[in-house]
Amino acid sequence: MLVHRPNLTALCAFTTALALTATGCGKPSSQSGTSVTQEAAPGRTAYPLTFDNCGQKVTFTRPPSRVLILNGTSVGEVESFIMLGLTGHILANAQHYGVSDDPSMVAAIKALPTRGLTMNKNFDVPAEQVLAAKPDLVVSTWSGGFDARSGFATREQLAAAGINSLVNPVNCANGKPNASPAEKEALRHASIESSFQFMTLLGRIFDVQAKAAQIVAGLRARIRAVQEKTAAAPPRKVLIAYPGMSMMNANGLPAVMTGGIYDDVIKAAGGQNSFAGRGEDTTRTLNAEQLAAAQVDVLVVGVFTPDEKPADEARRLFAAYPQWQASKTGTYAVVSDGAYLGPMNAWAVEKLAKVIHSNG
Protein backbone atom coordinates (compact mmCIF):
# COMPACT_ATOMS: atom_id res chain seq x y z
CA MET A 1 0.00 0.00 0.00
CA LEU A 2 1.25 3.48 -0.77
CA VAL A 3 2.60 5.50 2.12
CA HIS A 4 1.11 8.97 2.09
CA ARG A 5 3.49 11.71 3.23
CA PRO A 6 2.78 15.43 3.42
CA ASN A 7 4.67 17.71 1.04
CA LEU A 8 4.62 21.50 1.04
CA THR A 9 4.21 21.89 -2.72
CA ALA A 10 1.50 19.29 -2.94
CA LEU A 11 -0.22 20.56 0.19
CA CYS A 12 -0.40 24.00 -1.38
CA ALA A 13 -2.44 22.39 -4.14
CA PHE A 14 -5.06 21.75 -1.50
CA THR A 15 -4.91 25.05 0.29
CA THR A 16 -5.39 26.95 -2.94
CA ALA A 17 -8.04 24.63 -4.35
CA LEU A 18 -10.56 27.25 -5.39
CA ALA A 19 -13.24 27.09 -8.04
CA LEU A 20 -16.26 28.48 -9.82
CA THR A 21 -19.83 27.51 -9.14
CA ALA A 22 -20.81 24.28 -10.83
CA THR A 23 -23.74 24.06 -13.19
CA GLY A 24 -25.37 20.87 -11.95
CA CYS A 25 -25.59 18.25 -14.67
CA GLY A 26 -25.42 20.87 -17.41
CA LYS A 27 -22.49 22.16 -19.39
CA PRO A 28 -19.48 23.03 -17.20
CA SER A 29 -18.46 26.68 -17.18
CA SER A 30 -15.59 27.62 -19.47
CA GLN A 31 -14.19 29.80 -16.69
CA SER A 32 -13.42 26.68 -14.69
CA GLY A 33 -10.94 25.51 -17.32
CA THR A 34 -13.14 22.76 -18.72
CA SER A 35 -15.30 23.94 -21.60
CA VAL A 36 -17.22 21.07 -23.14
CA THR A 37 -17.70 21.55 -26.86
CA GLN A 38 -19.79 18.45 -27.53
CA GLU A 39 -23.43 18.30 -26.48
CA ALA A 40 -24.84 15.00 -25.26
CA ALA A 41 -28.41 13.81 -25.15
CA PRO A 42 -29.94 14.38 -21.71
CA GLY A 43 -28.68 11.78 -19.27
CA ARG A 44 -26.33 10.09 -21.73
CA THR A 45 -22.92 10.88 -23.15
CA ALA A 46 -22.44 10.83 -26.90
CA TYR A 47 -18.90 9.93 -27.88
CA PRO A 48 -16.57 11.29 -28.99
CA LEU A 49 -16.67 13.73 -26.09
CA THR A 50 -14.27 16.64 -26.56
CA PHE A 51 -13.55 19.48 -24.19
CA ASP A 52 -10.87 21.92 -23.13
CA ASN A 53 -9.30 21.13 -19.78
CA CYS A 54 -6.94 23.81 -18.48
CA GLY A 55 -6.03 24.82 -22.02
CA GLN A 56 -5.55 21.30 -23.37
CA LYS A 57 -7.97 19.60 -25.72
CA VAL A 58 -9.12 16.23 -24.43
CA THR A 59 -11.17 13.73 -26.43
CA PHE A 60 -12.78 10.54 -25.14
CA THR A 61 -14.08 8.00 -27.64
CA ARG A 62 -15.35 5.77 -24.82
CA PRO A 63 -15.32 5.74 -21.02
CA PRO A 64 -11.73 5.29 -19.79
CA SER A 65 -11.03 1.84 -18.36
CA ARG A 66 -7.44 2.19 -17.09
CA VAL A 67 -7.39 5.31 -14.91
CA LEU A 68 -4.33 6.27 -12.88
CA ILE A 69 -5.07 8.79 -10.12
CA LEU A 70 -2.09 10.85 -8.99
CA ASN A 71 -1.51 11.77 -5.35
CA GLY A 72 -1.35 15.60 -5.15
CA THR A 73 -2.01 15.31 -1.40
CA SER A 74 -5.68 14.92 -2.24
CA VAL A 75 -8.41 12.35 -1.81
CA GLY A 76 -11.19 14.34 -3.46
CA GLU A 77 -10.71 12.80 -6.87
CA VAL A 78 -10.56 9.16 -5.81
CA GLU A 79 -13.52 9.67 -3.48
CA SER A 80 -15.52 11.07 -6.40
CA PHE A 81 -14.73 7.94 -8.42
CA ILE A 82 -15.84 5.76 -5.52
CA MET A 83 -19.12 7.60 -4.97
CA LEU A 84 -19.93 7.35 -8.66
CA GLY A 85 -19.30 3.58 -8.68
CA LEU A 86 -16.30 3.91 -11.00
CA THR A 87 -13.78 1.85 -9.04
CA GLY A 88 -13.73 -0.81 -11.76
CA HIS A 89 -12.23 1.80 -14.08
CA ILE A 90 -9.26 2.51 -11.78
CA LEU A 91 -5.98 0.94 -12.84
CA ALA A 92 -3.99 2.45 -9.95
CA ASN A 93 -4.66 4.97 -7.20
CA ALA A 94 -2.05 7.06 -5.40
CA GLN A 95 -4.45 9.05 -3.18
CA HIS A 96 -4.76 7.92 0.42
CA TYR A 97 -5.25 9.52 3.85
CA GLY A 98 -6.40 6.69 6.09
CA VAL A 99 -8.94 9.04 7.68
CA SER A 100 -12.23 10.48 6.43
CA ASP A 101 -15.35 12.27 7.64
CA ASP A 102 -17.14 9.29 6.10
CA PRO A 103 -15.33 6.34 7.72
CA SER A 104 -16.49 3.95 5.00
CA MET A 105 -14.22 5.81 2.58
CA VAL A 106 -11.09 4.61 4.35
CA ALA A 107 -11.75 0.95 3.55
CA ALA A 108 -13.03 1.77 0.06
CA ILE A 109 -9.82 3.61 -0.83
CA LYS A 110 -7.62 0.97 0.78
CA ALA A 111 -9.27 -1.68 -1.40
CA LEU A 112 -8.25 0.04 -4.64
CA PRO A 113 -5.26 -1.21 -6.65
CA THR A 114 -1.96 0.66 -6.40
CA ARG A 115 0.07 -1.57 -8.76
CA GLY A 116 3.16 -1.02 -6.64
CA LEU A 117 3.46 2.65 -7.54
CA THR A 118 6.00 4.60 -5.52
CA MET A 119 6.49 8.34 -5.14
CA ASN A 120 9.53 10.42 -5.94
CA LYS A 121 11.04 13.13 -3.72
CA ASN A 122 8.15 15.41 -4.68
CA PHE A 123 5.67 12.87 -3.37
CA ASP A 124 3.89 11.85 -6.51
CA VAL A 125 4.26 9.14 -9.13
CA PRO A 126 7.26 9.79 -11.41
CA ALA A 127 6.94 9.94 -15.16
CA GLU A 128 8.54 6.59 -15.92
CA GLN A 129 6.11 4.72 -13.67
CA VAL A 130 3.08 6.49 -15.09
CA LEU A 131 4.10 5.76 -18.67
CA ALA A 132 5.02 2.15 -17.88
CA ALA A 133 1.58 1.50 -16.37
CA LYS A 134 -0.03 2.31 -19.75
CA PRO A 135 -3.18 3.99 -18.42
CA ASP A 136 -5.72 5.50 -20.77
CA LEU A 137 -6.38 8.43 -18.41
CA VAL A 138 -4.23 10.13 -15.75
CA VAL A 139 -6.05 12.33 -13.22
CA SER A 140 -4.40 15.03 -11.13
CA THR A 141 -5.95 17.33 -8.55
CA TRP A 142 -3.80 20.22 -9.84
CA SER A 143 -1.78 21.27 -12.89
CA GLY A 144 1.42 20.78 -10.92
CA GLY A 145 0.88 17.04 -11.11
CA PHE A 146 2.07 17.23 -14.72
CA ASP A 147 5.19 19.36 -14.09
CA ALA A 148 8.35 17.87 -15.61
CA ARG A 149 10.50 19.89 -13.17
CA SER A 150 9.11 17.74 -10.36
CA GLY A 151 9.81 14.54 -12.26
CA PHE A 152 6.24 14.03 -13.40
CA ALA A 153 4.96 13.13 -16.86
CA THR A 154 3.75 16.18 -18.77
CA ARG A 155 0.38 16.30 -20.45
CA GLU A 156 2.20 16.53 -23.78
CA GLN A 157 4.20 13.37 -23.03
CA LEU A 158 1.07 11.53 -22.09
CA ALA A 159 -0.78 12.69 -25.20
CA ALA A 160 2.12 11.53 -27.37
CA ALA A 161 1.75 8.08 -25.78
CA GLY A 162 -2.00 8.08 -26.50
CA ILE A 163 -2.90 8.76 -22.86
CA ASN A 164 -5.53 11.31 -21.86
CA SER A 165 -4.98 13.56 -18.84
CA LEU A 166 -7.37 15.46 -16.64
CA VAL A 167 -6.87 18.22 -14.06
CA ASN A 168 -9.63 18.90 -11.59
CA PRO A 169 -10.93 22.08 -13.28
CA VAL A 170 -10.90 24.20 -10.15
CA ASN A 171 -7.14 23.84 -9.94
CA CYS A 172 -6.13 24.75 -13.50
CA ALA A 173 -4.11 27.76 -12.35
CA ASN A 174 -2.50 25.84 -9.51
CA GLY A 175 0.94 24.86 -10.70
CA LYS A 176 0.40 26.35 -14.17
CA PRO A 177 2.75 29.31 -14.83
CA ASN A 178 0.83 30.53 -17.88
CA ALA A 179 -2.64 30.24 -16.37
CA SER A 180 -5.30 32.35 -18.06
CA PRO A 181 -7.06 35.21 -16.26
CA ALA A 182 -10.22 33.08 -16.08
CA GLU A 183 -8.30 30.20 -14.50
CA LYS A 184 -6.71 32.54 -11.96
CA GLU A 185 -10.10 34.03 -11.20
CA ALA A 186 -11.52 30.56 -10.65
CA LEU A 187 -8.70 29.81 -8.24
CA ARG A 188 -9.74 32.80 -6.15
CA HIS A 189 -13.42 31.86 -5.87
CA ALA A 190 -14.03 28.50 -4.28
CA SER A 191 -17.27 27.00 -3.10
CA ILE A 192 -18.76 23.65 -2.27
CA GLU A 193 -20.19 23.74 -5.78
CA SER A 194 -16.62 23.26 -7.01
CA SER A 195 -16.68 19.75 -5.59
CA PHE A 196 -19.94 19.06 -7.38
CA GLN A 197 -18.54 20.32 -10.65
CA PHE A 198 -15.88 17.61 -10.73
CA MET A 199 -18.48 14.94 -9.96
CA THR A 200 -20.61 16.26 -12.81
CA LEU A 201 -17.66 16.25 -15.19
CA LEU A 202 -16.82 12.64 -14.32
CA GLY A 203 -20.45 11.80 -14.94
CA ARG A 204 -20.12 13.04 -18.50
CA ILE A 205 -16.77 11.39 -19.15
CA PHE A 206 -17.91 7.98 -17.90
CA ASP A 207 -21.52 8.18 -19.13
CA VAL A 208 -22.98 8.12 -15.63
CA GLN A 209 -24.57 11.54 -15.79
CA ALA A 210 -27.83 10.50 -14.16
CA LYS A 211 -26.03 8.97 -11.20
CA ALA A 212 -23.79 12.03 -10.81
CA ALA A 213 -26.82 14.32 -10.88
CA GLN A 214 -28.59 12.17 -8.28
CA ILE A 215 -25.61 12.15 -5.93
CA VAL A 216 -25.01 15.88 -6.28
CA ALA A 217 -28.69 16.61 -5.66
CA GLY A 218 -28.60 14.50 -2.52
CA LEU A 219 -25.50 16.24 -1.19
CA ARG A 220 -26.95 19.65 -1.94
CA ALA A 221 -30.13 18.68 -0.10
CA ARG A 222 -28.17 17.68 3.00
CA ILE A 223 -26.32 21.00 3.03
CA ARG A 224 -29.50 22.95 2.36
CA ALA A 225 -31.18 21.23 5.31
CA VAL A 226 -28.39 22.43 7.60
CA GLN A 227 -28.61 25.96 6.22
CA GLU A 228 -32.36 26.09 6.80
CA LYS A 229 -31.96 25.01 10.42
CA THR A 230 -29.22 27.53 11.16
CA ALA A 231 -30.40 30.47 9.06
CA ALA A 232 -31.80 32.43 12.01
CA ALA A 233 -28.79 31.90 14.26
CA PRO A 234 -26.03 34.55 14.36
CA PRO A 235 -22.83 33.23 12.76
CA ARG A 236 -20.10 32.33 15.20
CA LYS A 237 -16.39 32.74 14.50
CA VAL A 238 -14.77 29.47 13.51
CA LEU A 239 -11.06 28.72 13.23
CA ILE A 240 -10.07 25.66 11.22
CA ALA A 241 -6.54 24.42 11.86
CA TYR A 242 -4.65 21.30 10.77
CA PRO A 243 -1.83 20.61 13.28
CA GLY A 244 -0.54 17.77 11.10
CA MET A 245 0.15 20.27 8.31
CA SER A 246 2.30 22.64 10.36
CA MET A 247 5.01 22.33 7.70
CA MET A 248 2.89 24.71 5.63
CA ASN A 249 3.37 27.56 8.12
CA ALA A 250 6.66 29.43 8.27
CA ASN A 251 6.33 29.74 12.05
CA GLY A 252 5.54 26.10 12.75
CA LEU A 253 1.94 26.77 13.69
CA PRO A 254 -0.94 24.51 12.72
CA ALA A 255 -2.04 25.20 9.15
CA VAL A 256 -4.94 27.64 9.51
CA MET A 257 -7.17 27.26 6.47
CA THR A 258 -8.82 30.34 5.05
CA GLY A 259 -10.58 31.55 1.93
CA GLY A 260 -12.25 29.57 -0.80
CA ILE A 261 -13.87 26.29 0.02
CA TYR A 262 -12.90 26.50 3.70
CA ASP A 263 -14.91 29.69 4.14
CA ASP A 264 -17.80 28.16 2.21
CA VAL A 265 -17.94 24.98 4.27
CA ILE A 266 -17.95 27.01 7.49
CA LYS A 267 -20.56 29.40 6.13
CA ALA A 268 -22.82 26.52 5.08
CA ALA A 269 -22.60 25.23 8.65
CA GLY A 270 -23.75 28.59 9.99
CA GLY A 271 -20.38 30.02 10.99
CA GLN A 272 -17.85 32.54 9.74
CA ASN A 273 -14.16 31.81 9.30
CA SER A 274 -12.08 33.70 11.84
CA PHE A 275 -9.79 34.66 8.96
CA ALA A 276 -12.46 34.79 6.25
CA GLY A 277 -11.19 35.61 2.79
CA ARG A 278 -7.54 35.79 3.76
CA GLY A 279 -6.41 32.85 1.61
CA GLU A 280 -3.20 30.86 1.31
CA ASP A 281 -0.82 33.66 2.33
CA THR A 282 -2.32 33.59 5.81
CA THR A 283 -1.76 29.84 5.99
CA ARG A 284 1.91 30.36 5.20
CA THR A 285 2.68 33.52 7.17
CA LEU A 286 0.37 33.50 10.21
CA ASN A 287 2.26 34.14 13.46
CA ALA A 288 1.43 33.44 17.08
CA GLU A 289 0.44 37.05 17.78
CA GLN A 290 -2.08 37.06 14.93
CA LEU A 291 -3.46 33.73 16.01
CA ALA A 292 -3.79 34.96 19.60
CA ALA A 293 -5.70 38.04 18.46
CA ALA A 294 -8.21 36.04 16.39
CA GLN A 295 -11.83 35.81 17.47
CA VAL A 296 -12.50 32.11 17.90
CA ASP A 297 -15.84 30.89 19.19
CA VAL A 298 -15.39 27.40 17.78
CA LEU A 299 -12.12 25.60 17.08
CA VAL A 300 -12.08 23.06 14.28
CA VAL A 301 -9.23 20.58 14.47
CA GLY A 302 -8.42 19.14 11.07
CA VAL A 303 -7.07 15.59 10.94
CA PHE A 304 -4.64 14.71 8.16
CA THR A 305 -3.39 11.26 9.18
CA PRO A 306 -4.98 8.47 11.26
CA ASP A 307 -2.33 8.62 14.01
CA GLU A 308 -3.22 12.18 15.02
CA LYS A 309 -5.07 12.79 18.30
CA PRO A 310 -7.45 15.71 17.73
CA ALA A 311 -8.62 15.92 21.36
CA ASP A 312 -5.01 16.35 22.50
CA GLU A 313 -4.41 18.94 19.79
CA ALA A 314 -7.49 20.88 20.86
CA ARG A 315 -6.32 20.92 24.48
CA ARG A 316 -2.88 22.16 23.41
CA LEU A 317 -4.36 24.99 21.38
CA PHE A 318 -6.79 25.94 24.15
CA ALA A 319 -3.87 26.09 26.59
CA ALA A 320 -1.78 28.19 24.22
CA TYR A 321 -4.63 30.61 23.47
CA PRO A 322 -6.78 30.82 26.62
CA GLN A 323 -8.25 34.16 25.52
CA TRP A 324 -10.30 32.49 22.77
CA GLN A 325 -13.94 32.04 23.65
CA ALA A 326 -13.60 28.48 22.36
CA SER A 327 -10.87 27.88 24.94
CA LYS A 328 -13.11 29.12 27.74
CA THR A 329 -15.98 26.85 26.71
CA GLY A 330 -13.92 23.93 25.39
CA THR A 331 -15.83 24.08 22.10
CA TYR A 332 -14.26 22.24 19.20
CA ALA A 333 -15.15 20.03 16.26
CA VAL A 334 -13.10 17.54 14.27
CA VAL A 335 -13.02 17.23 10.48
CA SER A 336 -10.70 15.69 7.95
CA ASP A 337 -11.36 15.49 4.20
CA GLY A 338 -14.75 17.21 4.39
CA ALA A 339 -13.18 20.66 4.48
CA TYR A 340 -11.43 20.11 1.16
CA LEU A 341 -12.40 19.94 -2.46
CA GLY A 342 -14.22 16.65 -2.84
CA PRO A 343 -17.52 14.89 -2.20
CA MET A 344 -17.24 14.89 1.63
CA ASN A 345 -18.25 18.54 2.15
CA ALA A 346 -21.77 17.64 3.29
CA TRP A 347 -20.36 15.47 6.08
CA ALA A 348 -18.17 18.34 7.32
CA VAL A 349 -21.03 20.85 7.14
CA GLU A 350 -23.24 18.59 9.26
CA LYS A 351 -20.50 17.92 11.81
CA LEU A 352 -19.57 21.59 12.15
CA ALA A 353 -23.16 22.79 12.42
CA LYS A 354 -23.80 20.55 15.41
CA VAL A 355 -20.91 22.12 17.32
CA ILE A 356 -21.21 25.68 16.04
CA HIS A 357 -24.80 25.91 17.26
CA SER A 358 -24.61 23.66 20.31
CA ASN A 359 -23.46 26.43 22.61
CA GLY A 360 -24.76 29.43 20.70
C-alpha positions as CSV (number, residue, x, y, z in Angstrom):
1,M,0.0,0.0,0.0
2,L,1.3,3.5,-0.8
3,V,2.6,5.5,2.1
4,H,1.1,9.0,2.1
5,R,3.5,11.7,3.2
6,P,2.8,15.4,3.4
7,N,4.7,17.7,1.0
8,L,4.6,21.5,1.0
9,T,4.2,21.9,-2.7
10,A,1.5,19.3,-2.9
11,L,-0.2,20.6,0.2
12,C,-0.4,24.0,-1.4
13,A,-2.4,22.4,-4.1
14,F,-5.1,21.8,-1.5
15,T,-4.9,25.1,0.3
16,T,-5.4,27.0,-2.9
17,A,-8.0,24.6,-4.4
18,L,-10.6,27.2,-5.4
19,A,-13.2,27.1,-8.0
20,L,-16.3,28.5,-9.8
21,T,-19.8,27.5,-9.1
22,A,-20.8,24.3,-10.8
23,T,-23.7,24.1,-13.2
24,G,-25.4,20.9,-12.0
25,C,-25.6,18.3,-14.7
26,G,-25.4,20.9,-17.4
27,K,-22.5,22.2,-19.4
28,P,-19.5,23.0,-17.2
29,S,-18.5,26.7,-17.2
30,S,-15.6,27.6,-19.5
31,Q,-14.2,29.8,-16.7
32,S,-13.4,26.7,-14.7
33,G,-10.9,25.5,-17.3
34,T,-13.1,22.8,-18.7
35,S,-15.3,23.9,-21.6
36,V,-17.2,21.1,-23.1
37,T,-17.7,21.6,-26.9
38,Q,-19.8,18.4,-27.5
39,E,-23.4,18.3,-26.5
40,A,-24.8,15.0,-25.3
41,A,-28.4,13.8,-25.1
42,P,-29.9,14.4,-21.7
43,G,-28.7,11.8,-19.3
44,R,-26.3,10.1,-21.7
45,T,-22.9,10.9,-23.1
46,A,-22.4,10.8,-26.9
47,Y,-18.9,9.9,-27.9
48,P,-16.6,11.3,-29.0
49,L,-16.7,13.7,-26.1
50,T,-14.3,16.6,-26.6
51,F,-13.6,19.5,-24.2
52,D,-10.9,21.9,-23.1
53,N,-9.3,21.1,-19.8
54,C,-6.9,23.8,-18.5
55,G,-6.0,24.8,-22.0
56,Q,-5.6,21.3,-23.4
57,K,-8.0,19.6,-25.7
58,V,-9.1,16.2,-24.4
59,T,-11.2,13.7,-26.4
60,F,-12.8,10.5,-25.1
61,T,-14.1,8.0,-27.6
62,R,-15.4,5.8,-24.8
63,P,-15.3,5.7,-21.0
64,P,-11.7,5.3,-19.8
65,S,-11.0,1.8,-18.4
66,R,-7.4,2.2,-17.1
67,V,-7.4,5.3,-14.9
68,L,-4.3,6.3,-12.9
69,I,-5.1,8.8,-10.1
70,L,-2.1,10.8,-9.0
71,N,-1.5,11.8,-5.4
72,G,-1.4,15.6,-5.2
73,T,-2.0,15.3,-1.4
74,S,-5.7,14.9,-2.2
75,V,-8.4,12.4,-1.8
76,G,-11.2,14.3,-3.5
77,E,-10.7,12.8,-6.9
78,V,-10.6,9.2,-5.8
79,E,-13.5,9.7,-3.5
80,S,-15.5,11.1,-6.4
81,F,-14.7,7.9,-8.4
82,I,-15.8,5.8,-5.5
83,M,-19.1,7.6,-5.0
84,L,-19.9,7.3,-8.7
85,G,-19.3,3.6,-8.7
86,L,-16.3,3.9,-11.0
87,T,-13.8,1.8,-9.0
88,G,-13.7,-0.8,-11.8
89,H,-12.2,1.8,-14.1
90,I,-9.3,2.5,-11.8
91,L,-6.0,0.9,-12.8
92,A,-4.0,2.4,-9.9
93,N,-4.7,5.0,-7.2
94,A,-2.0,7.1,-5.4
95,Q,-4.5,9.0,-3.2
96,H,-4.8,7.9,0.4
97,Y,-5.2,9.5,3.8
98,G,-6.4,6.7,6.1
99,V,-8.9,9.0,7.7
100,S,-12.2,10.5,6.4
101,D,-15.3,12.3,7.6
102,D,-17.1,9.3,6.1
103,P,-15.3,6.3,7.7
104,S,-16.5,4.0,5.0
105,M,-14.2,5.8,2.6
106,V,-11.1,4.6,4.3
107,A,-11.8,0.9,3.5
108,A,-13.0,1.8,0.1
109,I,-9.8,3.6,-0.8
110,K,-7.6,1.0,0.8
111,A,-9.3,-1.7,-1.4
112,L,-8.3,0.0,-4.6
113,P,-5.3,-1.2,-6.7
114,T,-2.0,0.7,-6.4
115,R,0.1,-1.6,-8.8
116,G,3.2,-1.0,-6.6
117,L,3.5,2.7,-7.5
118,T,6.0,4.6,-5.5
119,M,6.5,8.3,-5.1
120,N,9.5,10.4,-5.9
121,K,11.0,13.1,-3.7
122,N,8.2,15.4,-4.7
123,F,5.7,12.9,-3.4
124,D,3.9,11.8,-6.5
125,V,4.3,9.1,-9.1
126,P,7.3,9.8,-11.4
127,A,6.9,9.9,-15.2
128,E,8.5,6.6,-15.9
129,Q,6.1,4.7,-13.7
130,V,3.1,6.5,-15.1
131,L,4.1,5.8,-18.7
132,A,5.0,2.2,-17.9
133,A,1.6,1.5,-16.4
134,K,0.0,2.3,-19.7
135,P,-3.2,4.0,-18.4
136,D,-5.7,5.5,-20.8
137,L,-6.4,8.4,-18.4
138,V,-4.2,10.1,-15.7
139,V,-6.1,12.3,-13.2
140,S,-4.4,15.0,-11.1
141,T,-5.9,17.3,-8.6
142,W,-3.8,20.2,-9.8
143,S,-1.8,21.3,-12.9
144,G,1.4,20.8,-10.9
145,G,0.9,17.0,-11.1
146,F,2.1,17.2,-14.7
147,D,5.2,19.4,-14.1
148,A,8.4,17.9,-15.6
149,R,10.5,19.9,-13.2
150,S,9.1,17.7,-10.4
151,G,9.8,14.5,-12.3
152,F,6.2,14.0,-13.4
153,A,5.0,13.1,-16.9
154,T,3.8,16.2,-18.8
155,R,0.4,16.3,-20.5
156,E,2.2,16.5,-23.8
157,Q,4.2,13.4,-23.0
158,L,1.1,11.5,-22.1
159,A,-0.8,12.7,-25.2
160,A,2.1,11.5,-27.4
161,A,1.7,8.1,-25.8
162,G,-2.0,8.1,-26.5
163,I,-2.9,8.8,-22.9
164,N,-5.5,11.3,-21.9
165,S,-5.0,13.6,-18.8
166,L,-7.4,15.5,-16.6
167,V,-6.9,18.2,-14.1
168,N,-9.6,18.9,-11.6
169,P,-10.9,22.1,-13.3
170,V,-10.9,24.2,-10.1
171,N,-7.1,23.8,-9.9
172,C,-6.1,24.7,-13.5
173,A,-4.1,27.8,-12.3
174,N,-2.5,25.8,-9.5
175,G,0.9,24.9,-10.7
176,K,0.4,26.3,-14.2
177,P,2.7,29.3,-14.8
178,N,0.8,30.5,-17.9
179,A,-2.6,30.2,-16.4
180,S,-5.3,32.3,-18.1
181,P,-7.1,35.2,-16.3
182,A,-10.2,33.1,-16.1
183,E,-8.3,30.2,-14.5
184,K,-6.7,32.5,-12.0
185,E,-10.1,34.0,-11.2
186,A,-11.5,30.6,-10.7
187,L,-8.7,29.8,-8.2
188,R,-9.7,32.8,-6.1
189,H,-13.4,31.9,-5.9
190,A,-14.0,28.5,-4.3
191,S,-17.3,27.0,-3.1
192,I,-18.8,23.6,-2.3
193,E,-20.2,23.7,-5.8
194,S,-16.6,23.3,-7.0
195,S,-16.7,19.7,-5.6
196,F,-19.9,19.1,-7.4
197,Q,-18.5,20.3,-10.7
198,F,-15.9,17.6,-10.7
199,M,-18.5,14.9,-10.0
200,T,-20.6,16.3,-12.8
201,L,-17.7,16.2,-15.2
202,L,-16.8,12.6,-14.3
203,G,-20.5,11.8,-14.9
204,R,-20.1,13.0,-18.5
205,I,-16.8,11.4,-19.2
206,F,-17.9,8.0,-17.9
207,D,-21.5,8.2,-19.1
208,V,-23.0,8.1,-15.6
209,Q,-24.6,11.5,-15.8
210,A,-27.8,10.5,-14.2
211,K,-26.0,9.0,-11.2
212,A,-23.8,12.0,-10.8
213,A,-26.8,14.3,-10.9
214,Q,-28.6,12.2,-8.3
215,I,-25.6,12.2,-5.9
216,V,-25.0,15.9,-6.3
217,A,-28.7,16.6,-5.7
218,G,-28.6,14.5,-2.5
219,L,-25.5,16.2,-1.2
220,R,-27.0,19.7,-1.9
221,A,-30.1,18.7,-0.1
222,R,-28.2,17.7,3.0
223,I,-26.3,21.0,3.0
224,R,-29.5,23.0,2.4
225,A,-31.2,21.2,5.3
226,V,-28.4,22.4,7.6
227,Q,-28.6,26.0,6.2
228,E,-32.4,26.1,6.8
229,K,-32.0,25.0,10.4
230,T,-29.2,27.5,11.2
231,A,-30.4,30.5,9.1
232,A,-31.8,32.4,12.0
233,A,-28.8,31.9,14.3
234,P,-26.0,34.5,14.4
235,P,-22.8,33.2,12.8
236,R,-20.1,32.3,15.2
237,K,-16.4,32.7,14.5
238,V,-14.8,29.5,13.5
239,L,-11.1,28.7,13.2
240,I,-10.1,25.7,11.2
241,A,-6.5,24.4,11.9
242,Y,-4.7,21.3,10.8
243,P,-1.8,20.6,13.3
244,G,-0.5,17.8,11.1
245,M,0.1,20.3,8.3
246,S,2.3,22.6,10.4
247,M,5.0,22.3,7.7
248,M,2.9,24.7,5.6
249,N,3.4,27.6,8.1
250,A,6.7,29.4,8.3
251,N,6.3,29.7,12.0
252,G,5.5,26.1,12.7
253,L,1.9,26.8,13.7
254,P,-0.9,24.5,12.7
255,A,-2.0,25.2,9.2
256,V,-4.9,27.6,9.5
257,M,-7.2,27.3,6.5
258,T,-8.8,30.3,5.1
259,G,-10.6,31.5,1.9
260,G,-12.3,29.6,-0.8
261,I,-13.9,26.3,0.0
262,Y,-12.9,26.5,3.7
263,D,-14.9,29.7,4.1
264,D,-17.8,28.2,2.2
265,V,-17.9,25.0,4.3
266,I,-17.9,27.0,7.5
267,K,-20.6,29.4,6.1
268,A,-22.8,26.5,5.1
269,A,-22.6,25.2,8.7
270,G,-23.8,28.6,10.0
271,G,-20.4,30.0,11.0
272,Q,-17.8,32.5,9.7
273,N,-14.2,31.8,9.3
274,S,-12.1,33.7,11.8
275,F,-9.8,34.7,9.0
276,A,-12.5,34.8,6.3
277,G,-11.2,35.6,2.8
278,R,-7.5,35.8,3.8
279,G,-6.4,32.9,1.6
280,E,-3.2,30.9,1.3
281,D,-0.8,33.7,2.3
282,T,-2.3,33.6,5.8
283,T,-1.8,29.8,6.0
284,R,1.9,30.4,5.2
285,T,2.7,33.5,7.2
286,L,0.4,33.5,10.2
287,N,2.3,34.1,13.5
288,A,1.4,33.4,17.1
289,E,0.4,37.0,17.8
290,Q,-2.1,37.1,14.9
291,L,-3.5,33.7,16.0
292,A,-3.8,35.0,19.6
293,A,-5.7,38.0,18.5
294,A,-8.2,36.0,16.4
295,Q,-11.8,35.8,17.5
296,V,-12.5,32.1,17.9
297,D,-15.8,30.9,19.2
298,V,-15.4,27.4,17.8
299,L,-12.1,25.6,17.1
300,V,-12.1,23.1,14.3
301,V,-9.2,20.6,14.5
302,G,-8.4,19.1,11.1
303,V,-7.1,15.6,10.9
304,F,-4.6,14.7,8.2
305,T,-3.4,11.3,9.2
306,P,-5.0,8.5,11.3
307,D,-2.3,8.6,14.0
308,E,-3.2,12.2,15.0
309,K,-5.1,12.8,18.3
310,P,-7.5,15.7,17.7
311,A,-8.6,15.9,21.4
312,D,-5.0,16.4,22.5
313,E,-4.4,18.9,19.8
314,A,-7.5,20.9,20.9
315,R,-6.3,20.9,24.5
316,R,-2.9,22.2,23.4
317,L,-4.4,25.0,21.4
318,F,-6.8,25.9,24.1
319,A,-3.9,26.1,26.6
320,A,-1.8,28.2,24.2
321,Y,-4.6,30.6,23.5
322,P,-6.8,30.8,26.6
323,Q,-8.2,34.2,25.5
324,W,-10.3,32.5,22.8
325,Q,-13.9,32.0,23.7
326,A,-13.6,28.5,22.4
327,S,-10.9,27.9,24.9
328,K,-13.1,29.1,27.7
329,T,-16.0,26.9,26.7
330,G,-13.9,23.9,25.4
331,T,-15.8,24.1,22.1
332,Y,-14.3,22.2,19.2
333,A,-15.1,20.0,16.3
334,V,-13.1,17.5,14.3
335,V,-13.0,17.2,10.5
336,S,-10.7,15.7,7.9
337,D,-11.4,15.5,4.2
338,G,-14.7,17.2,4.4
339,A,-13.2,20.7,4.5
340,Y,-11.4,20.1,1.2
341,L,-12.4,19.9,-2.5
342,G,-14.2,16.6,-2.8
343,P,-17.5,14.9,-2.2
344,M,-17.2,14.9,1.6
345,N,-18.2,18.5,2.1
346,A,-21.8,17.6,3.3
347,W,-20.4,15.5,6.1
348,A,-18.2,18.3,7.3
349,V,-21.0,20.9,7.1
350,E,-23.2,18.6,9.3
351,K,-20.5,17.9,11.8
352,L,-19.6,21.6,12.1
353,A,-23.2,22.8,12.4
354,K,-23.8,20.5,15.4
355,V,-20.9,22.1,17.3
356,I,-21.2,25.7,16.0
357,H,-24.8,25.9,17.3
358,S,-24.6,23.7,20.3
359,N,-23.5,26.4,22.6
360,G,-24.8,29.4,20.7
